[in-house]
Amino acid sequence: MTEKIARGTRVVGERRSALAASVAERYQQGESVRSIAADIGRSYGFVHGLLVSEQVTMRRRGGPLRRDAAPAVPL
C-alpha cells in the first residue's frame, strides 16, 4: 500500500517521479487503475495521467474475456 496523498496536494518533482514508477509497477502487475486510485487517495484521471507519463501500455477495458461460455448455435 502506498501512502494516501491529501486531496489538493500538488505532487511534483522527485516525489511525482517515484509515485509514477510505483503506480506503473502496480498496474503492470495487474492491479486496476481504479483500485490504485482508491488506495492512494487520488482520482482515476490522476493515476491514468501518471501511467501515460510513464508510457505504460494500457490494457483494454472490461477485463479478461470469458472463454468458457457455450458456443453459439447457428440459426
N, C-alpha and C positions, 0 to 999 in steps of 0.2 A: 504494500500500500504506500502510495506517495502522500506526502503531507498535503492537507487541504490548503488551498490558496484563498485568502479572503476575497470576497466579491469586491470588484472595483480596484483591486491591487494591480498595478502595472507590472508585468513580468518582462524584463528587458535584459539585454547583455548576456553575461555568462549564465545567469540563472535560467533564462529562457532557452539557451542552447542545451543546458543539462536537462531541463524539463522535456524539451522536444526529443532528445535522444531517448529518454526514459519512456516517453509515450510511444515513440516509434517502435521500440523494442517490445513493449507490451502488445501493441497492435499486431506486429508480425508474429507474435506467439499465439495469436488467435483471439485476443480479447476484443470486444466491440468498442467502437468509438463512444457509444452511449455509456457503457459501464466505466470506461476510463474517465469520461467527463464527470460522472456522478462521484467517482472515487476522489478526484482532485478538487471537486467543488467548482468546476468551470462549465461553460456551455459546450454543446456539441460543436458549434461553429468554431470556438476557440481551439478545441482539440483537433478538429478537421484541418484548421489552418496550420497548426503545428506539424501535422503529418504531411501536408502539402509542402511546407517549407523544408522538410527533411527528405522530400522527393520519394516518399513511400508509395508503392503501388497499392491503390485502394482495391479492396475486394468488391465483388458485385453485391448488390443488395439482395436481401431475402434469405440468406443462409444457404446451407448446402441443399442440393436437390434430393428429393426422396426417390430412391430407385426401387423401393420395394412395393410400389403401387401395382395393382393389377393391370395387365396390358389392355389397351383399348380394343373394343370389339368393333370390327368393321361393319358398316351398315349394309 
